Amino acid sequence: MASAAGVRRSKNGVIQQALRIIWKSYAKQRWGLPGKAYREAAERLTAAGYPTKEQSFRDTLRDRKPPPENTIPADALGVRDLVVAVRDIWPSFEWERLVRDAPPAGFT
């Protein structure tokens, strides 16, 4: 579904697609993410186990479209861990906008 929404496929699977959406959401200050401090954001994601470069955020700004919503399967391997890690970094992250078929009790 993420591919159908325009998110490139990756050999690293759905987690990489989810990261691309998160980078875009961050860069565009959407979904409760602060934006701007790309280097710090990249360092924090990398420290959480999701290697990210500052340029990853900048690259998403070329695409004028908003980040695609509800495209990542909630039950895909590793998605819960990614959501929890991003919520730990940015508690205001609106993770429900990332995943499709969000669990009623949430991930946290």
N, C-alpha and C positions, 0 to 999 in steps of 0.2 A: 504494500500500500504506500509506503514511503517513496518507493521508486515511481509509482504512478503520480505522486504529488511533485515529482521533479527532483527528489533527493537522490544523488548518484549512488549507485550500488558500490559496495566495497568488499574486498576480500576479507575484511574484518567483520563483515556482517551487519546485523541490525544495530549493534552498539555504535559502530562508526556512523551509521546513518543518524542515529539519535544524537550523537555528539554534534554532527553537522547542524542539526536543527537547533540544538542548544546554543552553539556558537552564534548562529544567526539571530536567535532570540535575544541573546546577550548584547550583540553588537547593535541591534535595533531597539534596545531597551524595552523589550516586550516580556510578557509573562512574569512580571515581578522581578526581573533581573536588572541590575543596576547599569550595565554598560560601561563604556569609557575605558577603564583601567585594564586594557587588554593584557599587558605583561603580567600583572598581578593575577588576573583571572586564569591565564595560561599556567602560571606557576602553581596555583591552587588546584586546578584540575589535574595537572601532572602529579602533584604530591598525593592526590587522592587515587592515583592509579590509572588515569586517563590521559596519556601523553598528548599534550596540546602545545602549539606554538602561538605566539602573539599574532603571527600572520594569518593563522586560521580564522581569527575573528575578522580581520581586515578583509580577507578574501570574500567573506559572505556579503559585504556591503555592495559589491558589484551587482548583485541581484536585487532589484527593486521590490520584488514581491515579498509579502509578509511570510514569516515562517509557517509551514504547513501544520495544521492542527490535527490532533487525533490520528496520527499515522503510524505510530510505533506500537506493535502488539504488546500489551501489558504483561503477557505471560511468556514473552520471548526470554531466552536464556540471558541473564545478566542485566536486564532492564531494571528490575527492582533495585539492584545494587547501585546502578548508575543514578537512579532517581534519588535514592537515599543519600548518596555522596553529594549530589548537587544541592539537595535540601540542607545538608550539613554546612555547605559553603555559603549558600544564599537561602536562608529560611523562607524568604518571600517567594521562592520559585513556585510558579503555578504548574506543577507537574501534570495535572489532569489534562492540560492542553497538549501535552506531548503524546500521551498514550491513548490507544484505542481500547475500549472496554475496560476502563479503570475499575479496579476492585472497589466495592462499596466501602470497605473499611479503610481503604487507602494502603499505601506502602509503608507508612511510618508508624 
